Amino acid sequence: MSKQIAVRLPDDLVDFLDELVASGDEASRASIVTRALKHEKRRLGTLTDVEILKRLGEDPELIQFAEYSSRNLPELD
């Protein structure tokens, strides 16, 4: 399910979106914005995880898992 929204963006950002779409690198403005928002959502989740880990202190198992994950997990869209 999806919802349509309207946002105002600076001209330079809209021009950038249009250049990406015109080049064929992206399917639509919406796909670019969606990917950027998903990235931001993951980034904020990661920051939350970091804060939790700071409060808990070092845990060798979690450190090993984080190192493994950073080397072996596929890139997310």
C-alpha positions in Angstrom: 0.0 0.0 0.0 1.2 3.5 -0.6 0.0 7.0 0.0 0.5 10.0 -2.2 2.0 13.1 -0.6 3.0 16.5 -1.9 6.3 18.1 -0.8 8.1 21.3 -1.7 11.8 20.9 -2.6 14.4 23.5 -3.6 14.8 23.9 -7.3 18.3 22.4 -7.3 17.1 19.2 -5.7 14.2 18.8 -8.2 16.7 19.5 -11.0 18.9 16.8 -9.6 16.0 14.3 -9.4 15.0 15.1 -13.0 18.6 14.6 -14.2 18.8 11.1 -12.6 15.5 10.1 -14.2 16.4 11.6 -17.6 19.7 9.7 -17.6 17.8 6.4 -17.1 19.6 5.7 -13.9 16.4 6.0 -12.0 12.8 5.1 -12.8 11.1 8.1 -11.2 11.3 10.9 -8.7 9.3 8.8 -6.3 11.8 5.9 -6.5 14.7 8.2 -5.6 12.9 9.8 -2.7 11.7 6.4 -1.4 15.2 5.0 -1.4 16.6 8.1 0.3 13.9 7.9 3.0 14.6 4.1 3.5 18.3 4.9 3.9 17.5 7.6 6.5 15.2 5.2 8.4 18.0 2.6 8.5 20.5 5.3 9.6 18.4 6.4 12.5 17.8 2.8 13.5 21.5 2.3 13.5 22.1 5.4 15.7 19.5 4.0 18.2 21.4 0.7 18.2 24.7 2.5 18.9 23.2 4.4 21.8 21.9 1.1 23.3 25.3 -0.6 22.9 27.0 2.4 24.5 24.7 2.0 27.6 25.2 -1.7 27.7 29.0 -1.5 27.4 31.2 -3.7 25.3 30.0 -7.2 24.5 32.5 -9.3 22.6 29.7 -11.3 20.9 27.9 -8.2 19.7 31.2 -6.7 18.4 32.0 -9.9 16.5 28.5 -9.9 15.1 28.7 -6.3 14.0 32.1 -6.9 12.4 30.8 -10.0 10.6 27.7 -8.1 9.4 29.6 -5.2 8.1 31.7 -7.5 5.9 29.0 -10.0 4.8 25.5 -8.5 4.6 24.4 -7.4 1.1 23.8 -3.8 0.3 20.2 -2.8 0.9 18.2 -0.7 -1.5 
